[in-house]
Amino acid sequence: MSHVKIIRAIRRFCLDCQGGVAREVRLCPDTGCGLYAWRLAGILTGGAGGGRHDPAGDHDPDVASLGGAPAGRPATDPLPGALPLIVQTLPDERPVRAVRRYCIACCGGERAEVRTCDARDRCALWSYRFGVLPETYRRVKARLTGPRTLVLPGLPTGTAG
């Protein structure tokens, strides 16, 4: 799986959950899902940003199937009448934190199971399962597991030479 922006990944996950039908994602009845509030954010923001509406940005191709402008032209209101309500219901938290909570719930509440999750090829959220962006995770992991300078008591810490 290529690394996609988190909003796009949530949208793709929701599409997979609903059998690839954009209309079913919009009409999803599972309000208890941790990603429910984010399911339409990809349409509203074109996959960018933290789930906030960007009227000047690109829009998801699925907008045409939701009653918006035809594909290829930006829609001013992708979900007529529903846009203000959806934007108001987006949580103030970052979407990666919602993914983290969803992954923990998916693994039965076991944080260790999230680390060993083997759904890499099947799950659009796999790269975000730790609650941070993949680039951040790689950087921190390299810093913690990479080679370290040996420091011995009583010896100077500068380079000799």
WOBEL-V241397 format. One record per backbone hydrogen bond with DSSP energy under -1.0 kcal/mol. NH is the residue of the N-H (numbers start at 1). CO is the residue of the C=O. Records with the same first field share a line. If there is no record, write none. Layout:
NH=CO / CO
This chain:
9=5
10=6
11=7
12=8
13=9
14=10
15=11
16=12
17=13
18=14
19=16
20=15
25=21
26=22
27=23
28=25
31=29
33=30
36=33
38=35
41=38
44=40
45=41
54=44
57=54
63=60
64=61
66=63
67=64
68=63
73=70
82=79
83=79
86=82
87=83
88=84
89=85
98=94
99=95
100=96
101=97
102=98
103=99
104=100
105=101
106=102
107=103
108=105
109=104
110=107
114=110
115=111
116=112
117=114
123=119
126=123
128=125
129=126
131=128
137=133
138=134
139=135
140=136
141=137
142=138
143=139
144=140
145=141
146=142
155=152
